[in-house]
């Protein structure tokens, strides 16, 4: 395995999500979500929640602490 490969298992897992292949209702809901949020859009929110599930983080506080880690803030 290449030690310089930056594509982690999580990135492979998230890359399988195709937002343009969702139903019209789902796309409208995503657009409405993004309309009111400037910095934290739907895709980023989904990635954060999927990361929390993947890492089995028990609370919002733990999710916040996980993203204070310097390795994740790149």
Secondary structure, 3 states (H helix, E strand, C coil): CCCCCCCCHHHHHHHCCCHHHCCHHHHHHHHHHHHHCCCCCHHHHHHHHHHHHHCCCCCHHHHHHHCCCCCCCC
